[in-house]
Amino acid sequence: MKPSVTRVFIVRHGVTVSNAEDRFAGATDVALSDEGREQTRRLAERLSHEKIMAVYASPLGRTVETAKILAAPHQLEIQTRDGLREINHGRWEQMTRAEVEEKFPEEAAEWEKDPYTFAPQGGESGLAVTARALPVLIDLVRHHSGEDFLIVSHKATIRLLLSSLLGFDPRRYRDNLDQKPAALNIVDFRDATRSRLTLFNDTSHYDKAGKAIPEISQSRLSKWWNMRSER
C-alpha cells in the first residue's frame, strides 16, 4: 500500500506594476497587471486537471485575484489566511530600493546583512513572517491530509516557508531562493513534519501550457520518507 501524501501547490501571485518599478510593496495592496493576469490564466490551464480540493490565499488583492483565476476551473471558493500575507516593510513601503538606500542607509545596510532578524522601522523581520506563515501551512497540511490543495502567497513569504521546510539558513533566503511572478512550487508532505520539494519556481507555463506536473515519487525514497506516521 502506497503511503498517503498531501500535495501542496504553492504559487506566487502574478506580476504587478510595482514589481516592474522595483518598489517595496509588501503590505501595500497593489493589483495585478494585465501581464500578471495572463501568466495566471496560463497556470490555471496547466493545473486544470489536477485534483485540487481547496484554494487558500493571502488576503491582499493581488493574491486573491490570482487565486480566483486558479480556482475557477475547479469551481472552488477562495479562503483567505492572514498569515500568508507578504512581509511588511514598514516605512520603506512604496519606496524604490535606491530611495531606501539614500534615505535610510543604516537600515538598508543592516537588512542586506541579515533580513531574517532585522526589520526596518514599522516593518517585519523574516523571522516574524515565518512565525505567522509556517503554522498556517502546517495546520492546512493536517486538515487536508492525503489531499491536494493550493496556496497563493508572496515572494518573501514563500521563500521563507521553503527555507524553513528545507532546513536552509534563513538569513540567506533572499540569496539562495527566487520566486518569479506566477511561479509554481510543489511540496509533498508525508505528514506535518516530513516534506519534500518536488517542483520549484517553475514558470514553463509562461510560453505554453507548461510542462507536465511531476508525479509523487514512489521509488528510491529514504526510510525517513516511507516510514508510516503514527496517528
Secondary structure, 3 states (H helix, E strand, C coil): CCCCCEEEEEEECCCEHHHHHCECCCCCCCCECHHHHHHHHHHHHHHCCCCEEEEEECCCHHHHHHHHHHHHHHCCCEEECHHHCCCCCHHHCCCEHHHHHHHCHHHHHHHHHCCCCCCCCCCCCHHHHHHHHHHHHHHHHHHCCCCEEEEEECHHHHHHHHHHHHCCCHHHHHHHCCCCCCCEEEEEEEECCEEEEEEEEECHHHCCCCCCCCCCCCCCCCHHHHCCCCC
